[in-house]
Amino acid sequence: VLGNLAGCYIDLGRHDEGVVTFKRARALEPAHTAAHSALMFGMLFSSQPTAGEILEAGRHFDVQVCRPLFNPHSFESRSKALDRVLRVGWVSSDLKAHPVGAFVAPFFPHLNPSCLETYVYDNWPKEDAVTAKIKPHVKVWRNIRGLGDNAAAECIRADEIDILVDLNGHTGGHRLGIFARKPAPIQVEWLGFPGTSGMSAMDYVLVPDDDYLAAGGWSAEKPWRLPNCYGVRGGILDVAVRDDLPADENGYFTFACMNRYSKVSGAALDLWAILMSQVENSRLILIGRGGADQQTLNDLRARFLARGIVAERLEILESLPVNEYFDTYNRADLCLDPFPFNGGTTGFDSIWMGVPFVTLRGDALHSRAGSNILKYVGLG
């Protein structure tokens, strides 16, 4: 019950209340994985927790849940030949129509089978068109949805995986309990969760080419920087991109935040309200879960009104079909990146649709995503 209440607070942008409530839930069930993961994810939304406090919560998860599951196993019998083919395993519930699937699908065809054998451990019961694009580039595909963590870890160990990559982190459908058992000699966090797992059994976290992130201090894992690009976005529709400013047609300037509204922190609201007050008659487009619900609309409008922005300057949309989502960028003059939990997929989409965005760089992976996307295209 407390977890559901905390989730509602997060969806409404009441992040601090959400974090406090998630902590209450964790205190009641200190060995419950879901309670820890919900708190870790919820803390990314709030502007209050520091990177150190998020790391501390992750280490608490490690002590309470993960370390008791650690199953030491010797990998000394594995061949150490430098020219042998490495086996890389990927664990995910999101190799489907999902932001993770959109980033992984373009990536898998470029894995060289002459030096890498690709194994997937899929934790989702259904397959779709995105799954079908990925499967031909995978040597072995195993669905582990029906396996417990012990059985799945033994399966991975029997497959003699050299490097095991987690694509979920503390998001829904994760199998961090497998990684806690250390079924592979090298275990890596990437993509699905923009932060630390907190786990001592996780060896590395892949990060953008960012000196601050590469230096560590914010993660339990050792950061490993990707030198040219952190991810490649696939699945973008062929939507026409306008070549003029909407402001020229409208007579006013339009800001937009195409992320879900739950990412917009109180600190972001404060700054955006100042920005709108200084750009006369400007408008803001937002996407809010429950954007068609009157109570939700009233709550969001009240938060802006308290900062001097009247409802007539806001357009709050419900989650959109993908083609309408992309076309909405054509109505924006400039996008605003939420903080501290920056946009990921939406940052790529904004640039693709020819709309620049502004971001506020923070001190951890989740709050430096926007600045690194801009850097990749020469705007950072």
C-alpha positions as CSV (number, residue, x, y, z in Angstrom):
1,V,0.0,0.0,0.0
2,L,2.8,2.4,0.9
3,G,4.6,1.6,-2.3
4,N,1.5,2.4,-4.4
5,L,1.0,5.6,-2.5
6,A,4.6,6.6,-3.0
7,G,4.3,5.9,-6.7
8,C,1.2,8.2,-7.0
9,Y,3.2,10.9,-5.3
10,I,6.0,10.5,-7.9
11,D,3.5,10.6,-10.8
12,L,2.1,13.9,-9.4
13,G,5.5,15.4,-9.1
14,R,5.4,15.3,-5.3
15,H,8.8,13.7,-5.2
16,D,9.9,14.4,-1.7
17,E,6.7,12.9,-0.3
18,G,7.2,9.9,-2.6
19,V,10.8,9.3,-1.3
20,V,9.7,9.6,2.3
21,T,6.9,7.1,1.7
22,F,9.2,4.7,-0.1
23,K,11.5,4.8,2.9
24,R,8.6,3.9,5.2
25,A,7.8,0.9,2.9
26,R,11.5,-0.2,3.0
27,A,11.6,0.1,6.8
28,L,8.6,-2.3,7.1
29,E,10.2,-4.9,4.7
30,P,14.0,-4.4,4.9
31,A,14.7,-7.6,3.0
32,H,12.2,-7.0,0.3
33,T,13.9,-6.3,-3.1
34,A,11.0,-4.4,-4.6
35,A,10.9,-1.9,-1.7
36,H,14.6,-1.1,-2.1
37,S,14.4,-0.8,-5.9
38,A,11.3,1.4,-5.7
39,L,13.2,3.8,-3.4
40,M,16.3,3.7,-5.6
41,F,14.2,4.7,-8.6
42,G,12.1,7.2,-6.7
43,M,15.2,9.0,-5.4
44,L,16.3,9.9,-9.0
45,F,13.2,12.1,-9.4
46,S,13.8,14.3,-6.4
47,S,16.1,17.3,-6.3
48,Q,16.7,16.7,-2.6
49,P,18.9,13.5,-2.4
50,T,22.6,13.9,-3.2
51,A,24.5,11.4,-5.3
52,G,26.1,10.2,-2.1
53,E,22.7,9.6,-0.5
54,I,21.5,7.6,-3.5
55,L,24.7,5.5,-3.3
56,E,24.1,5.0,0.4
57,A,20.6,3.7,-0.3
58,G,22.1,1.3,-2.9
59,R,24.7,0.0,-0.5
60,H,21.9,-0.6,2.1
61,F,20.2,-2.7,-0.6
62,D,23.4,-4.6,-1.1
63,V,23.8,-5.3,2.6
64,Q,20.2,-6.2,3.3
65,V,19.4,-8.2,0.2
66,C,22.3,-9.0,-2.1
67,R,25.3,-10.0,0.0
68,P,23.4,-12.9,1.8
69,L,22.7,-14.3,-1.7
70,F,26.3,-14.2,-2.9
71,N,27.4,-17.7,-4.1
72,P,31.2,-17.7,-4.5
73,H,32.2,-19.7,-7.5
74,S,35.7,-20.2,-9.0
75,F,36.1,-19.4,-12.6
76,E,39.7,-20.5,-12.7
77,S,38.9,-23.4,-15.0
78,R,37.8,-21.0,-17.8
79,S,40.2,-20.7,-20.7
80,K,42.4,-17.6,-20.5
81,A,43.5,-17.7,-24.1
82,L,43.5,-14.1,-25.5
83,D,42.2,-15.1,-28.9
84,R,39.2,-17.2,-27.7
85,V,35.6,-16.1,-28.4
86,L,34.0,-14.4,-25.4
87,R,30.5,-15.2,-24.3
88,V,28.5,-12.1,-23.4
89,G,25.1,-12.5,-21.7
90,W,22.4,-9.9,-21.6
91,V,19.6,-10.0,-19.0
92,S,16.5,-7.8,-19.6
93,S,12.8,-7.7,-19.5
94,D,12.7,-4.9,-22.1
95,L,13.9,-6.3,-25.4
96,K,10.6,-5.3,-27.0
97,A,8.8,-2.0,-27.8
98,H,10.4,-0.1,-25.0
99,P,13.1,2.6,-24.8
100,V,15.7,-0.1,-23.9
101,G,14.6,-2.1,-26.9
102,A,14.9,1.0,-29.1
103,F,18.5,1.4,-28.1
104,V,19.5,-2.2,-28.1
105,A,18.0,-3.2,-31.5
106,P,20.5,-1.0,-33.5
107,F,23.4,-2.2,-31.4
108,F,23.2,-6.0,-31.6
109,P,23.8,-6.3,-35.4
110,H,27.3,-4.8,-34.8
111,L,28.5,-7.4,-32.3
112,N,31.1,-9.4,-34.1
113,P,30.3,-13.1,-33.9
114,S,33.9,-14.0,-34.6
115,C,34.9,-12.7,-31.2
116,L,31.7,-12.5,-29.3
117,E,29.0,-15.1,-28.7
118,T,25.8,-13.4,-27.7
119,Y,23.4,-15.0,-25.2
120,V,20.1,-13.3,-24.1
121,Y,18.3,-14.1,-20.9
122,D,14.8,-12.7,-21.5
123,N,12.6,-11.9,-18.6
124,W,9.4,-11.0,-20.5
125,P,6.7,-13.5,-21.5
126,K,5.9,-12.1,-24.9
127,E,7.8,-11.2,-28.0
128,D,7.1,-8.4,-30.6
129,A,8.5,-6.8,-33.7
130,V,11.5,-5.3,-31.8
131,T,12.3,-8.7,-30.3
132,A,12.2,-10.2,-33.8
133,K,14.8,-7.6,-35.0
134,I,17.2,-8.5,-32.2
135,K,16.8,-12.4,-32.2
136,P,18.7,-13.1,-35.5
137,H,21.8,-11.5,-34.0
138,V,21.8,-13.7,-30.9
139,K,23.4,-17.2,-30.7
140,V,21.3,-18.4,-27.7
141,W,18.0,-17.0,-26.5
142,R,16.7,-18.2,-23.2
143,N,13.4,-17.1,-21.6
144,I,14.0,-17.0,-17.8
145,R,10.6,-15.6,-16.9
146,G,9.6,-18.9,-15.2
147,L,12.9,-19.5,-13.5
148,G,13.7,-18.4,-10.0
149,D,16.9,-16.5,-9.3
150,N,18.9,-19.6,-8.2
151,A,17.9,-21.6,-11.3
152,A,18.6,-18.8,-13.6
153,A,22.0,-18.1,-12.1
154,E,22.9,-21.8,-12.4
155,C,21.8,-21.7,-16.1
156,I,24.0,-18.7,-16.7
157,R,26.9,-20.4,-14.9
158,A,26.4,-23.6,-16.9
159,D,26.5,-21.5,-20.1
160,E,30.0,-20.3,-19.0
161,I,29.2,-16.6,-19.6
162,D,32.3,-14.4,-19.4
163,I,30.6,-11.0,-19.2
164,L,27.0,-10.6,-17.9
165,V,25.2,-7.3,-18.7
166,D,22.2,-6.1,-16.8
167,L,19.8,-3.9,-18.9
168,N,17.3,-3.2,-16.1
169,G,18.9,-1.9,-13.0
170,H,16.2,-1.0,-10.4
171,T,13.4,-0.8,-13.0
172,G,10.3,-3.1,-13.3
173,G,11.0,-6.7,-14.3
174,H,14.6,-6.6,-13.1
175,R,16.5,-9.8,-12.0
176,L,19.2,-8.3,-9.8
177,G,18.8,-11.3,-7.6
178,I,20.6,-13.3,-10.3
179,F,23.5,-10.8,-10.3
180,A,23.7,-11.0,-6.5
181,R,24.7,-14.7,-6.9
182,K,27.6,-13.8,-9.2
183,P,27.1,-16.3,-12.0
184,A,29.7,-14.7,-14.2
185,P,33.2,-13.4,-13.5
186,I,32.5,-9.9,-14.9
187,Q,29.1,-8.2,-14.3
188,V,28.1,-4.9,-15.9
189,E,25.3,-2.4,-15.5
190,W,24.1,-0.5,-18.6
191,L,21.3,1.5,-20.1
192,G,18.0,0.6,-18.4
193,F,18.6,2.4,-15.1
194,P,20.6,5.7,-15.1
195,G,22.4,5.1,-11.8
196,T,24.2,2.7,-9.6
197,S,22.8,-0.7,-8.6
198,G,24.6,-0.3,-5.3
199,M,25.8,-3.9,-5.5
200,S,29.2,-5.2,-4.6
201,A,28.6,-8.1,-7.0
202,M,28.3,-5.7,-10.0
203,D,31.8,-4.9,-11.3
204,Y,31.3,-2.1,-13.8
205,V,28.7,0.5,-15.0
206,L,29.0,1.8,-18.5
207,V,28.9,5.6,-18.7
208,P,29.2,8.3,-21.4
209,D,32.5,9.9,-22.3
210,D,32.3,12.2,-19.3
211,D,35.3,12.9,-17.0
212,Y,33.1,13.5,-14.0
213,L,31.2,10.3,-14.3
214,A,34.3,8.3,-15.2
215,A,36.0,9.5,-12.0
216,G,33.5,7.6,-9.9
217,G,32.4,8.4,-6.4
218,W,28.7,8.2,-7.3
219,S,28.5,4.5,-8.0
220,A,29.3,1.2,-6.2
221,E,30.5,-0.1,-9.6
222,K,33.7,1.0,-11.4
223,P,32.6,3.4,-14.2
224,W,33.7,2.3,-17.7
225,R,33.4,5.1,-20.2
226,L,32.1,4.5,-23.8
227,P,34.4,6.8,-25.8
228,N,32.2,7.9,-28.7
229,C,28.5,7.3,-27.9
230,Y,26.5,6.0,-24.9
231,G,23.7,4.7,-27.0
232,V,22.0,4.7,-30.4
233,R,18.3,5.4,-30.7
234,G,16.3,3.3,-33.1
235,G,12.6,3.0,-33.9
236,I,12.1,6.6,-34.9
237,L,9.2,7.2,-37.2
238,D,9.6,9.1,-40.5
239,V,7.8,12.2,-39.3
240,A,8.1,15.5,-41.2
241,V,10.3,18.0,-39.5
242,R,9.3,21.7,-39.9
243,D,12.1,24.0,-41.0
244,D,10.8,27.2,-39.4
245,L,10.1,28.3,-35.8
246,P,6.5,27.8,-34.5
247,A,6.9,31.2,-32.9
248,D,6.9,32.9,-36.3
249,E,3.4,31.5,-37.0
250,N,2.0,31.7,-33.4
251,G,3.3,35.1,-32.3
252,Y,4.5,33.6,-29.0
253,F,7.3,31.3,-27.9
254,T,6.5,27.7,-27.0
255,F,8.6,25.7,-24.6
256,A,7.9,21.9,-24.2
257,C,8.9,19.1,-21.9
258,M,8.1,15.8,-23.7
259,N,9.2,13.7,-20.8
260,R,6.5,12.3,-18.5
261,Y,5.6,15.0,-16.0
262,S,6.7,12.9,-13.1
263,K,10.3,13.8,-13.9
264,V,9.7,17.5,-13.4
265,S,11.0,18.4,-9.9
266,G,10.1,21.3,-7.7
267,A,13.4,22.9,-8.5
268,A,12.8,22.5,-12.2
269,L,9.3,24.1,-11.8
270,D,10.9,27.1,-10.0
271,L,13.4,27.7,-12.7
272,W,10.9,27.2,-15.6
273,A,8.5,29.6,-14.0
274,I,11.2,32.2,-13.9
275,L,12.0,31.5,-17.5
276,M,8.4,31.8,-18.6
277,S,8.0,35.0,-16.6
278,Q,10.9,36.5,-18.5
279,V,9.6,35.4,-22.0
280,E,6.4,37.4,-22.3
281,N,3.3,35.4,-23.3
282,S,5.3,32.2,-23.7
283,R,3.6,28.8,-23.5
284,L,4.6,25.4,-22.1
285,I,3.5,22.0,-23.4
286,L,3.7,19.1,-20.8
287,I,2.9,15.4,-20.9
288,G,1.3,14.1,-17.7
289,R,0.2,10.7,-16.8
290,G,-3.5,11.1,-16.2
291,G,-3.4,14.3,-18.3
292,A,-7.1,13.8,-19.2
293,D,-8.1,13.5,-15.5
294,Q,-9.5,16.8,-14.1
295,Q,-8.1,16.3,-10.6
296,T,-4.6,15.7,-12.1
297,L,-5.0,18.8,-14.3
298,N,-6.0,20.9,-11.4
299,D,-3.1,19.7,-9.3
300,L,-0.5,20.5,-12.1
301,R,-2.1,23.9,-12.8
302,A,-2.1,24.8,-9.1
303,R,1.6,24.1,-8.8
304,F,2.4,26.4,-11.7
305,L,-0.1,29.1,-10.5
306,A,1.7,29.1,-7.1
307,R,4.8,30.2,-9.1
308,G,2.9,32.9,-11.1
309,I,2.1,31.0,-14.3
310,V,-1.6,30.9,-15.1
311,A,-3.4,27.9,-16.6
312,E,-3.9,29.5,-20.0
313,R,-0.2,29.4,-20.6
314,L,0.0,25.6,-20.1
315,E,-1.1,22.8,-22.4
316,I,-1.1,19.4,-20.5
317,L,-1.4,16.4,-22.8
318,E,-2.1,12.8,-22.0
319,S,0.4,10.2,-23.1
320,L,0.4,10.3,-26.9
321,P,0.4,7.7,-29.7
322,V,4.0,7.6,-31.1
323,N,3.3,9.5,-34.3
324,E,1.5,12.3,-32.4
325,Y,4.3,12.3,-29.9
326,F,6.9,13.0,-32.6
327,D,4.7,15.5,-34.4
328,T,4.3,17.5,-31.2
329,Y,7.9,18.5,-31.4
330,N,7.0,20.5,-34.5
331,R,4.9,22.8,-32.2
332,A,7.9,23.6,-29.9
333,D,10.5,26.3,-30.3
334,L,12.7,24.9,-27.5
335,C,12.5,21.9,-25.2
336,L,13.3,21.9,-21.5
337,D,15.1,18.9,-20.0
338,P,13.8,18.0,-16.6
339,F,16.3,17.8,-13.7
340,P,17.7,16.1,-11.8
341,F,16.3,13.1,-13.7
342,N,17.1,14.1,-17.3
343,G,15.4,12.8,-20.3
344,G,17.1,10.0,-22.2
345,T,15.1,8.8,-25.2
346,T,13.4,12.2,-25.4
347,G,16.7,14.0,-25.6
348,F,17.6,12.0,-28.7
349,D,14.1,12.5,-30.1
350,S,14.2,16.3,-29.6
351,I,17.5,16.5,-31.5
352,W,16.2,14.3,-34.3
353,M,13.1,16.5,-34.7
354,G,15.3,19.6,-35.0
355,V,14.4,21.1,-31.6
356,P,17.3,22.0,-29.3
357,F,16.9,21.6,-25.6
358,V,18.4,23.1,-22.5
359,T,19.5,21.1,-19.5
360,L,21.0,21.6,-16.1
361,R,24.0,19.3,-15.5
362,G,24.1,17.5,-12.1
363,D,26.5,15.2,-10.3
364,A,25.4,11.6,-11.3
365,L,24.5,9.6,-14.3
366,H,20.8,10.4,-14.3
367,S,21.5,14.1,-14.0
368,R,24.1,14.3,-16.7
369,A,22.3,12.4,-19.5
370,G,21.1,15.6,-21.2
371,S,24.4,17.4,-21.3
372,N,26.1,14.3,-22.8
373,I,23.5,14.0,-25.5
374,L,24.1,17.7,-26.4
375,K,27.8,17.1,-26.4
376,Y,27.5,14.2,-28.9
377,V,25.9,16.6,-31.4
378,G,28.2,19.6,-30.8
379,L,25.8,21.6,-28.6
380,G,27.3,20.8,-25.2
